[in-house]
Amino acid sequence: ILDLKINPNLVSAYYNMGAAFYELGYFQKAIKAFNSAIYLKPDYAMAFLARGMAKGQLGDFEGSINDINKVIDKDSINRVAYYDRGIAYLSFGQKSKAKVDFKRAIELGFDVPLELLNSCK
């Protein structure tokens, strides 16, 4: 990657490659592609969100939460980020934090399944 000439279109190519790997279930490869997009554009919130989701799929809930926190720090009304962080918290066993995030996602217009909200009790 260091030998590549930085090209704005290249960032989206890495992101799209990561998204394709994610959809195919190749989460480690997706993370590597998202890492490349983030390396080229360190403030790429969508790449952080997607990498956080991929980390969650691999059971790295702490890493997932850390990545999604970066998104929320930059965009405090990103309803998908709150939902995804809630999923990570729930998977990490932090039900009270998950409930707070699910409620915030709902306030922002995200349709959180009732069974998820109920599982935070």
N, CA, C and O atoms as a Tinker XYZ file with bonds, in Angstrom:
   484  protein
     1  N      0.821000   -1.198000    0.000000    73     2
     2  CA     0.000000    0.000000    0.000000    64     1     3
     3  C      0.861000    1.256000    0.000000    63     2     4     5
     4  O      0.473000    2.255000   -0.605000    81     3
     5  N      2.004000    1.239000    0.650000    73     3     6
     6  CA     2.829000    2.435000    0.727000    64     5     7
     7  C      3.324000    2.880000   -0.643000    63     6     8     9
     8  O      3.606000    4.061000   -0.846000    81     7
     9  N      3.430000    1.960000   -1.571000    73     7    10
    10  CA     3.892000    2.304000   -2.908000    64     9    11
    11  C      2.783000    2.858000   -3.802000    63    10    12    13
    12  O      3.054000    3.356000   -4.895000    81    11
    13  N      1.562000    2.772000   -3.347000    73    11    14
    14  CA     0.449000    3.266000   -4.158000    64    13    15
    15  C      0.402000    4.779000   -4.138000    63    14    16    17
    16  O      0.647000    5.411000   -3.110000    81    15
    17  N      0.088000    5.343000   -5.278000    73    15    18
    18  CA    -0.163000    6.786000   -5.311000    64    17    19
    19  C     -1.573000    7.005000   -4.773000    63    18    20    21
    20  O     -2.518000    6.341000   -5.198000    81    19
    21  N     -1.706000    7.924000   -3.851000    73    19    22
    22  CA    -3.014000    8.173000   -3.244000    64    21    23
    23  C     -3.941000    8.797000   -4.278000    63    22    24    25
    24  O     -3.623000    9.801000   -4.916000    81    23
    25  N     -5.082000    8.171000   -4.415000    73    23    26
    26  CA    -6.088000    8.585000   -5.386000    64    25    27
    27  C     -7.430000    8.545000   -4.663000    63    26    28    29
    28  O     -7.763000    7.511000   -4.084000    81    27
    29  N     -8.215000    9.621000   -4.668000    73    27    30
    30  CA    -9.484000    9.622000   -3.940000    64    29    31
    31  C    -10.404000    8.462000   -4.317000    63    30    32    33
    32  O    -11.153000    7.976000   -3.470000    81    31
    33  N    -10.362000    8.020000   -5.544000    73    31    34
    34  CA   -11.201000    6.899000   -5.953000    64    33    35
    35  C    -10.723000    5.576000   -5.372000    63    34    36    37
    36  O    -11.505000    4.637000   -5.220000    81    35
    37  N     -9.459000    5.507000   -5.055000    73    35    38
    38  CA    -8.891000    4.290000   -4.477000    64    37    39
    39  C     -9.509000    3.998000   -3.105000    63    38    40    41
    40  O     -9.751000    2.841000   -2.764000    81    39
    41  N     -9.759000    5.043000   -2.331000    73    39    42
    42  CA   -10.360000    4.860000   -1.005000    64    41    43
    43  C    -11.695000    4.145000   -1.126000    63    42    44    45
    44  O    -11.957000    3.190000   -0.393000    81    43
    45  N    -12.527000    4.590000   -2.028000    73    43    46
    46  CA   -13.835000    3.948000   -2.184000    64    45    47
    47  C    -13.683000    2.530000   -2.728000    63    46    48    49
    48  O    -14.512000    1.666000   -2.441000    81    47
    49  N    -12.635000    2.285000   -3.506000    73    47    50
    50  CA   -12.408000    0.924000   -4.009000    64    49    51
    51  C    -12.097000   -0.015000   -2.853000    63    50    52    53
    52  O    -12.606000   -1.135000   -2.812000    81    51
    53  N    -11.267000    0.429000   -1.914000    73    51    54
    54  CA   -10.968000   -0.409000   -0.739000    64    53    55
    55  C    -12.221000   -0.615000    0.107000    63    54    56    57
    56  O    -12.484000   -1.718000    0.587000    81    55
    57  N    -12.992000    0.462000    0.283000    73    55    58
    58  CA   -14.225000    0.340000    1.065000    64    57    59
    59  C    -15.188000   -0.652000    0.396000    63    58    60    61
    60  O    -15.743000   -1.530000    1.056000    81    59
    61  N    -15.375000   -0.503000   -0.905000    73    59    62
    62  CA   -16.286000   -1.399000   -1.627000    64    61    63
    63  C    -15.792000   -2.845000   -1.598000    63    62    64    65
    64  O    -16.593000   -3.775000   -1.508000    81    63
    65  N    -14.479000   -3.032000   -1.673000    73    63    66
    66  CA   -13.922000   -4.380000   -1.586000    64    65    67
    67  C    -14.205000   -4.961000   -0.194000    63    66    68    69
    68  O    -14.568000   -6.130000   -0.060000    81    67
    69  N    -14.036000   -4.136000    0.824000    73    67    70
    70  CA   -14.337000   -4.580000    2.183000    64    69    71
    71  C    -15.801000   -4.946000    2.346000    63    70    72    73
    72  O    -16.129000   -5.948000    2.981000    81    71
    73  N    -16.682000   -4.136000    1.773000    73    71    74
    74  CA   -18.119000   -4.415000    1.850000    64    73    75
    75  C    -18.460000   -5.729000    1.151000    63    74    76    77
    76  O    -19.300000   -6.493000    1.625000    81    75
    77  N    -17.802000   -5.984000    0.022000    73    75    78
    78  CA   -18.046000   -7.236000   -0.701000    64    77    79
    79  C    -17.560000   -8.430000    0.118000    63    78    80    81
    80  O    -18.256000   -9.440000    0.222000    81    79
    81  N    -16.371000   -8.314000    0.696000    73    79    82
    82  CA   -15.866000   -9.398000    1.544000    64    81    83
    83  C    -16.792000   -9.630000    2.737000    63    82    84    85
    84  O    -17.050000  -10.771000    3.121000    81    83
    85  N    -17.289000   -8.539000    3.318000    73    83    86
    86  CA   -18.197000   -8.653000    4.461000    64    85    87
    87  C    -19.449000   -9.440000    4.057000    63    86    88    89
    88  O    -19.856000  -10.371000    4.753000    81    87
    89  N    -20.043000   -9.063000    2.948000    73    87    90
    90  CA   -21.268000   -9.731000    2.480000    64    89    91
    91  C    -21.040000  -11.218000    2.208000    63    90    92    93
    92  O    -21.952000  -12.030000    2.362000    81    91
    93  N    -19.833000  -11.564000    1.809000    73    91    94
    94  CA   -19.499000  -12.966000    1.531000    64    93    95
    95  C    -19.098000  -13.736000    2.801000    63    94    96    97
    96  O    -18.886000  -14.948000    2.761000    81    95
    97  N    -19.000000  -13.019000    3.917000    73    95    98
    98  CA   -18.632000  -13.670000    5.168000    64    97    99
    99  C    -17.138000  -13.779000    5.402000    63    98   100   101
   100  O    -16.704000  -14.483000    6.314000    81    99
   101  N    -16.343000  -13.090000    4.589000    73    99   102
   102  CA   -14.885000  -13.077000    4.764000    64   101   103
   103  C    -14.511000  -11.857000    5.606000    63   102   104   105
   104  O    -13.998000  -10.862000    5.094000    81   103
   105  N    -14.780000  -11.958000    6.901000    73   103   106
   106  CA   -14.677000  -10.798000    7.778000    64   105   107
   107  C    -13.241000  -10.328000    7.979000    63   106   108   109
   108  O    -12.996000   -9.124000    8.061000    81   107
   109  N    -12.291000  -11.252000    8.059000    73   107   110
   110  CA   -10.891000  -10.856000    8.217000    64   109   111
   111  C    -10.407000  -10.099000    6.987000    63   110   112   113
   112  O     -9.713000   -9.090000    7.112000    81   111
   113  N    -10.765000  -10.577000    5.810000    73   111   114
   114  CA   -10.392000   -9.872000    4.575000    64   113   115
   115  C    -11.093000   -8.517000    4.504000    63   114   116   117
   116  O    -10.515000   -7.540000    4.027000    81   115
   117  N    -12.332000   -8.459000    4.978000    73   115   118
   118  CA   -13.060000   -7.190000    4.994000    64   117   119
   119  C    -12.329000   -6.185000    5.886000    63   118   120   121
   120  O    -12.169000   -5.021000    5.519000    81   119
   121  N    -11.891000   -6.641000    7.046000    73   119   122
   122  CA   -11.173000   -5.755000    7.969000    64   121   123
   123  C     -9.912000   -5.216000    7.313000    63   122   124   125
   124  O     -9.605000   -4.031000    7.444000    81   123
   125  N     -9.182000   -6.068000    6.611000    73   123   126
   126  CA    -7.958000   -5.608000    5.937000    64   125   127
   127  C     -8.272000   -4.543000    4.885000    63   126   128   129
   128  O     -7.544000   -3.558000    4.761000    81   127
   129  N     -9.340000   -4.737000    4.139000    73   127   130
   130  CA    -9.715000   -3.745000    3.136000    64   129   131
   131  C    -10.146000   -2.436000    3.805000    63   130   132   133
   132  O     -9.766000   -1.355000    3.352000    81   131
   133  N    -10.933000   -2.528000    4.877000    73   131   134
   134  CA   -11.344000   -1.315000    5.599000    64   133   135
   135  C    -10.134000   -0.623000    6.222000    63   134   136   137
   136  O    -10.080000    0.606000    6.266000    81   135
   137  N     -9.156000   -1.406000    6.709000    73   135   138
   138  CA    -7.918000   -0.822000    7.241000    64   137   139
   139  C     -7.230000    0.023000    6.168000    63   138   140   141
   140  O     -6.740000    1.118000    6.447000    81   139
   141  N     -7.199000   -0.492000    4.950000    73   139   142
   142  CA    -6.558000    0.244000    3.846000    64   141   143
   143  C     -7.307000    1.539000    3.554000    63   142   144   145
   144  O     -6.690000    2.578000    3.322000    81   143
   145  N     -8.627000    1.476000    3.566000    73   143   146
   146  CA    -9.421000    2.693000    3.336000    64   145   147
   147  C     -9.164000    3.712000    4.441000    63   146   148   149
   148  O     -9.038000    4.905000    4.167000    81   147
   149  N     -9.087000    3.253000    5.678000    73   147   150
   150  CA    -8.844000    4.142000    6.823000    64   149   151
   151  C     -7.426000    4.704000    6.765000    63   150   152   153
   152  O     -7.207000    5.867000    7.105000    81   151
   153  N     -6.476000    3.900000    6.344000    73   151   154
   154  CA    -5.101000    4.371000    6.205000    64   153   155
   155  C     -5.040000    5.537000    5.217000    63   154   156   157
   156  O     -4.349000    6.528000    5.452000    81   155
   157  N     -5.762000    5.405000    4.127000    73   155   158
   158  CA    -5.753000    6.437000    3.097000    64   157   159
   159  C     -6.615000    7.644000    3.451000    63   158   160   161
   160  O     -6.366000    8.756000    2.985000    81   159
   161  N     -7.631000    7.411000    4.281000    73   159   162
   162  CA    -8.540000    8.504000    4.671000    64   161   163
   163  C     -8.898000    8.287000    6.144000    63   162   164   165
   164  O     -9.930000    7.690000    6.449000    81   163
   165  N     -8.047000    8.771000    7.058000    73   163   166
   166  CA    -8.207000    8.485000    8.487000    64   165   167
   167  C     -9.515000    8.952000    9.122000    63   166   168   169
   168  O     -9.842000    8.516000   10.226000    81   167
   169  N    -10.262000    9.815000    8.465000    73   167   170
   170  CA   -11.531000   10.289000    9.030000    64   169   171
   171  C    -12.745000    9.661000    8.341000    63   170   172   173
   172  O    -13.847000   10.205000    8.409000    81   171
   173  N    -12.546000    8.525000    7.683000    73   171   174
   174  CA   -13.603000    7.858000    6.909000    64   173   175
   175  C    -14.533000    7.100000    7.870000    63   174   176   177
   176  O    -14.317000    5.924000    8.163000    81   175
   177  N    -15.558000    7.792000    8.346000    73   175   178
   178  CA   -16.449000    7.240000    9.367000    64   177   179
   179  C    -17.124000    5.946000    8.921000    63   178   180   181
   180  O    -17.247000    5.013000    9.714000    81   179
   181  N    -17.557000    5.878000    7.678000    73   179   182
   182  CA   -18.241000    4.667000    7.212000    64   181   183
   183  C    -17.308000    3.455000    7.229000    63   182   184   185
   184  O    -17.753000    2.333000    7.471000    81   183
   185  N    -16.024000    3.674000    6.974000    73   183   186
   186  CA   -15.069000    2.566000    7.024000    64   185   187
   187  C    -14.880000    2.098000    8.466000    63   186   188   189
   188  O    -14.751000    0.900000    8.718000    81   187
   189  N    -14.862000    3.036000    9.410000    73   187   190
   190  CA   -14.777000    2.654000   10.826000    64   189   191
   191  C    -16.009000    1.862000   11.242000    63   190   192   193
   192  O    -15.900000    0.858000   11.946000    81   191
   193  N    -17.186000    2.316000   10.804000    73   191   194
   194  CA   -18.423000    1.617000   11.146000    64   193   195
   195  C    -18.421000    0.203000   10.573000    63   194   196   197
   196  O    -18.744000   -0.761000   11.266000    81   195
   197  N    -18.054000    0.094000    9.307000    73   195   198
   198  CA   -18.031000   -1.217000    8.661000    64   197   199
   199  C    -16.987000   -2.133000    9.288000    63   198   200   201
   200  O    -17.232000   -3.325000    9.474000    81   199
   201  N    -15.812000   -1.570000    9.616000    73   199   202
   202  CA   -14.781000   -2.387000   10.263000    64   201   203
   203  C    -15.254000   -2.838000   11.643000    63   202   204   205
   204  O    -14.990000   -3.966000   12.060000    81   203
   205  N    -15.950000   -1.955000   12.343000    73   203   206
   206  CA   -16.491000   -2.328000   13.649000    64   205   207
   207  C    -17.492000   -3.463000   13.540000    63   206   208   209
   208  O    -17.510000   -4.365000   14.378000    81   207
   209  N    -18.322000   -3.419000   12.514000    73   207   210
   210  CA   -19.292000   -4.502000   12.303000    64   209   211
   211  C    -18.571000   -5.816000   12.002000    63   210   212   213
   212  O    -18.960000   -6.869000   12.507000    81   211
   213  N    -17.525000   -5.756000   11.181000    73   211   214
   214  CA   -16.763000   -6.964000   10.846000    64   213   215
   215  C    -16.065000   -7.525000   12.087000    63   214   216   217
   216  O    -16.028000   -8.739000   12.288000    81   215
   217  N    -15.520000   -6.646000   12.907000    73   215   218
   218  CA   -14.883000   -7.101000   14.141000    64   217   219
   219  C    -15.903000   -7.798000   15.043000    63   218   220   221
   220  O    -15.600000   -8.811000   15.673000    81   219
   221  N    -17.097000   -7.250000   15.095000    73   219   222
   222  CA   -18.156000   -7.878000   15.894000    64   221   223
   223  C    -18.491000   -9.268000   15.394000    63   222   224   225
   224  O    -18.740000  -10.174000   16.190000    81   223
   225  N    -18.498000   -9.445000   14.089000    73   223   226
   226  CA   -18.791000  -10.757000   13.508000    64   225   227
   227  C    -17.730000  -11.788000   13.896000    63   226   228   229
   228  O    -18.007000  -12.986000   13.951000    81   227
   229  N    -16.513000  -11.308000   14.165000    73   227   230
   230  CA   -15.426000  -12.207000   14.563000    64   229   231
   231  C    -15.328000  -12.365000   16.079000    63   230   232   233
   232  O    -14.436000  -13.048000   16.583000    81   231
   233  N    -16.254000  -11.726000   16.804000    73   231   234
   234  CA   -16.262000  -11.848000   18.259000    64   233   235
   235  C    -15.385000  -10.837000   18.973000    63   234   236   237
   236  O    -15.231000  -10.908000   20.192000    81   235
   237  N    -14.808000   -9.898000   18.239000    73   235   238
   238  CA   -13.997000   -8.836000   18.841000    64   237   239
   239  C    -14.916000   -7.664000   19.175000    63   238   240   241
   240  O    -14.919000   -6.642000   18.489000    81   239
   241  N    -15.700000   -7.837000   20.247000    73   239   242
   242  CA   -16.696000   -6.831000   20.585000    64   241   243
   243  C    -16.067000   -5.552000   21.119000    63   242   244   245
   244  O    -16.580000   -4.458000   20.885000    81   243
   245  N    -14.965000   -5.687000   21.829000    73   243   246
   246  CA   -14.273000   -4.488000   22.314000    64   245   247
   247  C    -13.742000   -3.663000   21.132000    63   246   248   249
   248  O    -13.879000   -2.440000   21.114000    81   247
   249  N    -13.142000   -4.335000   20.157000    73   247   250
   250  CA   -12.668000   -3.645000   18.962000    64   249   251
   251  C    -13.813000   -3.033000   18.181000    63   250   252   253
   252  O    -13.694000   -1.932000   17.642000    81   251
   253  N    -14.926000   -3.754000   18.123000    73   251   254
   254  CA   -16.115000   -3.257000   17.441000    64   253   255
   255  C    -16.610000   -1.976000   18.102000    63   254   256   257
   256  O    -16.886000   -0.987000   17.423000    81   255
   257  N    -16.718000   -1.997000   19.406000    73   255   258
   258  CA   -17.190000   -0.829000   20.157000    64   257   259
   259  C    -16.246000    0.349000   19.961000    63   258   260   261
   260  O    -16.696000    1.480000   19.775000    81   259
   261  N    -14.937000    0.095000   20.001000    73   259   262
   262  CA   -13.962000    1.176000   19.819000    64   261   263
   263  C    -14.110000    1.836000   18.453000    63   262   264   265
   264  O    -14.075000    3.062000   18.347000    81   263
   265  N    -14.275000    1.029000   17.409000    73   263   266
   266  CA   -14.446000    1.601000   16.067000    64   265   267
   267  C    -15.739000    2.394000   15.957000    63   266   268   269
   268  O    -15.755000    3.489000   15.395000    81   267
   269  N    -16.816000    1.845000   16.490000    73   267   270
   270  CA   -18.109000    2.526000   16.388000    64   269   271
   271  C    -18.123000    3.798000   17.233000    63   270   272   273
   272  O    -18.789000    4.770000   16.876000    81   271
   273  N    -17.390000    3.799000   18.351000    73   271   274
   274  CA   -17.271000    5.027000   19.147000    64   273   275
   275  C    -16.690000    6.166000   18.316000    63   274   276   277
   276  O    -17.102000    7.317000   18.465000    81   275
   277  N    -15.735000    5.853000   17.443000    73   275   278
   278  CA   -15.124000    6.880000   16.595000    64   277   279
   279  C    -16.161000    7.490000   15.655000    63   278   280   281
   280  O    -16.119000    8.682000   15.354000    81   279
   281  N    -17.084000    6.661000   15.202000    73   279   282
   282  CA   -18.143000    7.159000   14.323000    64   281   283
   283  C    -19.077000    8.079000   15.100000    63   282   284   285
   284  O    -19.411000    9.171000   14.641000    81   283
   285  N    -19.494000    7.629000   16.275000    73   283   286
   286  CA   -20.428000    8.416000   17.088000    64   285   287
   287  C    -19.784000    9.720000   17.548000    63   286   288   289
   288  O    -20.463000   10.742000   17.646000    81   287
   289  N    -18.476000    9.697000   17.832000    73   287   290
   290  CA   -17.779000   10.928000   18.221000    64   289   291
   291  C    -17.846000   11.975000   17.114000    63   290   292   293
   292  O    -17.917000   13.171000   17.396000    81   291
   293  N    -17.824000   11.535000   15.860000    73   291   294
   294  CA   -17.857000   12.464000   14.723000    64   293   295
   295  C    -19.282000   12.779000   14.280000    63   294   296   297
   296  O    -19.539000   13.846000   13.722000    81   295
   297  N    -20.206000   11.855000   14.526000    73   295   298
   298  CA   -21.579000   11.999000   14.026000    64   297   299
   299  C    -22.542000   11.480000   15.099000    63   298   300   301
   300  O    -22.944000   10.316000   15.080000    81   299
   301  N    -22.899000   12.356000   16.025000    73   299   302
   302  CA   -23.685000   11.934000   17.186000    64   301   303
   303  C    -25.141000   11.602000   16.861000    63   302   304   305
   304  O    -25.895000   11.213000   17.754000    81   303
   305  N    -25.545000   11.748000   15.606000    73   303   306
   306  CA   -26.916000   11.386000   15.233000    64   305   307
   307  C    -26.942000   10.236000   14.227000    63   306   308   309
   308  O    -27.918000   10.063000   13.497000    81   307
   309  N    -25.878000    9.464000   14.195000    73   307   310
   310  CA   -25.805000    8.315000   13.292000    64   309   311
   311  C    -26.548000    7.140000   13.932000    63   310   312   313
   312  O    -25.994000    6.420000   14.762000    81   311
   313  N    -27.791000    6.961000   13.540000    73   311   314
   314  CA   -28.646000    5.951000   14.170000    64   313   315
   315  C    -28.142000    4.534000   13.940000    63   314   316   317
   316  O    -28.312000    3.675000   14.805000    81   315
   317  N    -27.531000    4.276000   12.802000    73   315   318
   318  CA   -26.990000    2.937000   12.528000    64   317   319
   319  C    -25.835000    2.635000   13.482000    63   318   320   321
   320  O    -25.692000    1.507000   13.953000    81   319
   321  N    -25.014000    3.646000   13.764000    73   319   322
   322  CA   -23.890000    3.453000   14.680000    64   321   323
   323  C    -24.388000    3.099000   16.079000    63   322   324   325
   324  O    -23.835000    2.211000   16.727000    81   323
   325  N    -25.423000    3.785000   16.544000    73   323   326
   326  CA   -25.969000    3.458000   17.864000    64   325   327
   327  C    -26.536000    2.040000   17.886000    63   326   328   329
   328  O    -26.338000    1.302000   18.851000    81   327
   329  N    -27.229000    1.671000   16.836000    73   327   330
   330  CA   -27.781000    0.311000   16.755000    64   329   331
   331  C    -26.659000   -0.728000   16.759000    63   330   332   333
   332  O    -26.706000   -1.696000   17.518000    81   331
   333  N    -25.658000   -0.524000   15.916000    73   331   334
   334  CA   -24.563000   -1.492000   15.825000    64   333   335
   335  C    -23.762000   -1.565000   17.117000    63   334   336   337
   336  O    -23.336000   -2.645000   17.527000    81   335
   337  N    -23.554000   -0.413000   17.762000    73   335   338
   338  CA   -22.847000   -0.444000   19.045000    64   337   339
   339  C    -23.698000   -1.149000   20.098000    63   338   340   341
   340  O    -23.167000   -1.846000   20.962000    81   339
   341  N    -25.013000   -0.969000   20.027000    73   339   342
   342  CA   -25.897000   -1.693000   20.939000    64   341   343
   343  C    -25.776000   -3.195000   20.765000    63   342   344   345
   344  O    -25.761000   -3.938000   21.746000    81   343
   345  N    -25.690000   -3.648000   19.516000    73   343   346
   346  CA   -25.499000   -5.073000   19.239000    64   345   347
   347  C    -24.185000   -5.550000   19.848000    63   346   348   349
   348  O    -24.131000   -6.610000   20.471000    81   347
   349  N    -23.123000   -4.760000   19.667000    73   347   350
   350  CA   -21.821000   -5.134000   20.221000    64   349   351
   351  C    -21.877000   -5.182000   21.743000    63   350   352   353
   352  O    -21.367000   -6.123000   22.351000    81   351
   353  N    -22.493000   -4.175000   22.366000    73   351   354
   354  CA   -22.623000   -4.184000   23.827000    64   353   355
   355  C    -23.407000   -5.413000   24.298000    63   354   356   357
   356  O    -23.013000   -6.079000   25.255000    81   355
   357  N    -24.495000   -5.700000   23.631000    73   355   358
   358  CA   -25.315000   -6.849000   24.007000    64   357   359
   359  C    -24.510000   -8.141000   23.887000    63   358   360   361
   360  O    -24.573000   -8.996000   24.770000    81   359
   361  N    -23.762000   -8.284000   22.811000    73   359   362
   362  CA   -22.938000   -9.473000   22.602000    64   361   363
   363  C    -21.809000   -9.553000   23.621000    63   362   364   365
   364  O    -21.344000  -10.645000   23.948000    81   363
   365  N    -21.371000   -8.415000   24.118000    73   363   366
   366  CA   -20.292000   -8.314000   25.102000    64   365   367
   367  C    -20.832000   -8.478000   26.531000    63   366   368   369
   368  O    -20.070000   -8.468000   27.498000    81   367
   369  N    -22.167000   -8.631000   26.644000    73   367   370
   370  CA   -22.791000   -8.831000   27.952000    64   369   371
   371  C    -23.098000   -7.553000   28.705000    63   370   372   373
   372  O    -23.412000   -7.598000   29.894000    81   371
   373  N    -23.013000   -6.423000   28.039000    73   371   374
   374  CA   -23.270000   -5.135000   28.682000    64   373   375
   375  C    -24.672000   -4.657000   28.306000    63   374   376   377
   376  O    -24.851000   -3.753000   27.490000    81   375
   377  N    -25.662000   -5.303000   28.936000    73   375   378
   378  CA   -27.060000   -5.070000   28.572000    64   377   379
   379  C    -27.532000   -3.651000   28.815000    63   378   380   381
   380  O    -28.287000   -3.107000   28.009000    81   379
   381  N    -27.103000   -3.041000   29.909000    73   379   382
   382  CA   -27.580000   -1.687000   30.203000    64   381   383
   383  C    -27.068000   -0.690000   29.158000    63   382   384   385
   384  O    -27.804000    0.211000   28.755000    81   383
   385  N    -25.826000   -0.843000   28.722000    73   383   386
   386  CA   -25.294000    0.038000   27.678000    64   385   387
   387  C    -25.983000   -0.233000   26.346000    63   386   388   389
   388  O    -26.244000    0.691000   25.575000    81   387
   389  N    -26.275000   -1.501000   26.080000    73   387   390
   390  CA   -26.981000   -1.853000   24.840000    64   389   391
   391  C    -28.357000   -1.194000   24.824000    63   390   392   393
   392  O    -28.778000   -0.648000   23.804000    81   391
   393  N    -29.044000   -1.246000   25.940000    73   391   394
   394  CA   -30.392000   -0.660000   26.018000    64   393   395
   395  C    -30.358000    0.845000   25.757000    63   394   396   397
   396  O    -31.218000    1.373000   25.051000    81   395
   397  N    -29.374000    1.530000   26.321000    73   395   398
   398  CA   -29.232000    2.974000   26.100000    64   397   399
   399  C    -29.033000    3.257000   24.609000    63   398   400   401
   400  O    -29.653000    4.164000   24.054000    81   399
   401  N    -28.158000    2.468000   23.965000    73   399   402
   402  CA   -27.899000    2.689000   22.538000    64   401   403
   403  C    -29.108000    2.347000   21.677000    63   402   404   405
   404  O    -29.403000    3.059000   20.717000    81   403
   405  N    -29.804000    1.275000   22.006000    73   403   406
   406  CA   -31.005000    0.920000   21.239000    64   405   407
   407  C    -32.059000    2.020000   21.363000    63   406   408   409
   408  O    -32.714000    2.369000   20.381000    81   407
   409  N    -32.221000    2.565000   22.567000    73   407   410
   410  CA   -33.198000    3.637000   22.761000    64   409   411
   411  C    -32.799000    4.887000   21.980000    63   410   412   413
   412  O    -33.653000    5.574000   21.420000    81   411
   413  N    -31.494000    5.180000   21.945000    73   411   414
   414  CA   -31.030000    6.344000   21.175000    64   413   415
   415  C    -31.255000    6.113000   19.686000    63   414   416   417
   416  O    -31.654000    7.032000   18.971000    81   415
   417  N    -31.007000    4.906000   19.217000    73   415   418
   418  CA   -31.242000    4.583000   17.805000    64   417   419
   419  C    -32.714000    4.772000   17.456000    63   418   420   421
   420  O    -33.044000    5.292000   16.389000    81   419
   421  N    -33.599000    4.347000   18.360000    73   419   422
   422  CA   -35.041000    4.508000   18.146000    64   421   423
   423  C    -35.398000    5.995000   18.093000    63   422   424   425
   424  O    -36.161000    6.419000   17.225000    81   423
   425  N    -34.844000    6.794000   19.025000    73   423   426
   426  CA   -35.093000    8.241000   19.029000    64   425   427
   427  C    -34.687000    8.880000   17.700000    63   426   428   429
   428  O    -35.300000    9.848000   17.250000    81   427
   429  N    -33.643000    8.321000   17.081000    73   427   430
   430  CA   -33.135000    8.862000   15.822000    64   429   431
   431  C    -33.831000    8.274000   14.594000    63   430   432   433
   432  O    -33.494000    8.605000   13.457000    81   431
   433  N    -34.821000    7.384000   14.843000    73   431   434
   434  CA   -35.619000    6.868000   13.738000    64   433   435
   435  C    -35.261000    5.476000   13.256000    63   434   436   437
   436  O    -35.765000    5.042000   12.220000    81   435
   437  N    -34.401000    4.758000   13.981000    73   435   438
   438  CA   -34.047000    3.397000   13.580000    64   437   439
   439  C    -35.070000    2.430000   14.157000    63   438   440   441
   440  O    -35.490000    2.579000   15.304000    81   439
   441  N    -35.463000    1.462000   13.386000    73   439   442
   442  CA   -36.473000    0.483000   13.793000    64   441   443
   443  C    -35.781000   -0.710000   14.481000    63   442   444   445
   444  O    -35.461000   -1.712000   13.841000    81   443
   445  N    -35.564000   -0.578000   15.769000    73   443   446
   446  CA   -34.918000   -1.636000   16.550000    64   445   447
   447  C    -35.957000   -2.715000   16.865000    63   446   448   449
   448  O    -37.018000   -2.413000   17.411000    81   447
   449  N    -35.654000   -3.970000   16.524000    73   447   450
   450  CA   -36.601000   -5.048000   16.841000    64   449   451
   451  C    -36.897000   -5.116000   18.343000    63   450   452   453
   452  O    -35.990000   -5.028000   19.171000    81   451
   453  N    -38.163000   -5.272000   18.672000    73   451   454
   454  CA   -38.596000   -5.290000   20.068000    64   453   455
   455  C    -37.893000   -6.383000   20.870000    63   454   456   457
   456  O    -37.579000   -6.185000   22.044000    81   455
   457  N    -37.643000   -7.542000   20.241000    73   455   458
   458  CA   -36.992000   -8.618000   20.981000    64   457   459
   459  C    -35.565000   -8.252000   21.408000    63   458   460   461
   460  O    -35.077000   -8.735000   22.430000    81   459
   461  N    -34.907000   -7.409000   20.632000    73   459   462
   462  CA   -33.573000   -6.954000   21.025000    64   461   463
   463  C    -33.671000   -6.060000   22.246000    63   462   464   465
   464  O    -32.912000   -6.211000   23.204000    81   463
   465  N    -34.601000   -5.141000   22.206000    73   463   466
   466  CA   -34.789000   -4.233000   23.336000    64   465   467
   467  C    -35.170000   -5.019000   24.591000    63   466   468   469
   468  O    -34.679000   -4.730000   25.682000    81   467
   469  N    -36.044000   -6.008000   24.431000    73   467   470
   470  CA   -36.461000   -6.821000   25.563000    64   469   471
   471  C    -35.329000   -7.689000   26.113000    63   470   472   473
   472  O    -35.333000   -8.031000   27.296000    81   471
   473  N    -34.373000   -8.043000   25.279000    73   471   474
   474  CA   -33.262000   -8.883000   25.738000    64   473   475
   475  C    -32.281000   -8.116000   26.605000    63   474   476   477
   476  O    -31.345000   -8.704000   27.148000    81   475
   477  N    -32.478000   -6.821000   26.742000    73   475   478
   478  CA   -31.597000   -5.989000   27.558000    64   477   479
   479  C    -32.047000   -5.894000   29.010000    63   478   480   481
   480  O    -31.452000   -5.157000   29.796000    81   479
   481  N    -33.076000   -6.622000   29.368000    73   479   482
   482  CA   -33.610000   -6.559000   30.741000    64   481   483
   483  C    -32.812000   -7.411000   31.679000    63   482   484
   484  O    -33.122000   -7.475000   32.869000    81   483
